[in-house]
């Protein structure tokens, strides 16, 4: 089973420098996990609380569950068409 969260990036606009950077959805999910376990994070990287604020945990979980269902459907004997993620896609949401 592939991890759909490794295929999706969230674009973030930095209010300090004005540049944009991307954060993998998998990193956001990991930040939610770290916060749930009580980890405060590291001074050398973005705090989990910041990354976790980018996308709600329930949204990431729903996406992962839906993708797992798509993959399971693709493994059924009578299904000939299969969905394959062939490249990383970045999605921009919210106000520009």
Secondary structure, DSSP 8 states (H G I E B T S, - for coil): ---GGGGEEEEEE-TTT--EEEEEHHHHHHHHHHHHTT----TTS--HHHHHTTS-HHHHHHHHHHHHHHHHHHTSTT--------S-EEE--S--
